[in-house]
Amino acid sequence: MVTYLQQMKEIAAGLGAASHPLTDADLVAYILAGLPEEYDSFVTSIETRSDPVSSDELHGFLLGREAAILQRKNRASMSVTHEPFHAYAAVSNNSRSSQASSKN
């Protein structure tokens, strides 16, 4: 996200140097338009706010959102990693119970 935001600010600065400056509102709109699908609900929440968001505020919001998305992905990958282990343990325990029952 940091790289993406830096690139957008460099483009805005380049346009300003070429006598075509972007307003802060335009920069915010371009940043939001370039975000991937996983940010759709975030984009909607920013676009429907009654108070406009500055590009600096948006920067902070996006870093927070990115952290939340990464945390959710990490939790999901951890639960997927452990699920096969739990499934194996359940099968192993059932197999042992069956073996013990058949011996009795």
C-alpha angles and dihedrals in degrees: 000000000000090000092048093050092047091052091050092050091049090052090050091049090049091052090049091051089051090055093257103102121183121227115236089250090054091049090051090049092050092047092051092046092055097053121111123253094265087071095054095108090046091051091050092051092051094045093050096049116119091220117060117242121229120225089249092053090046090052091058093043092051094050089052092047091048090052090051092049092049091048091051091049091049092051091048093050091048093052091048090050093053098042096075089050091053091046090051092048091051092050092046093050092048090049091051091049090050091048092048091048093049091051091054 
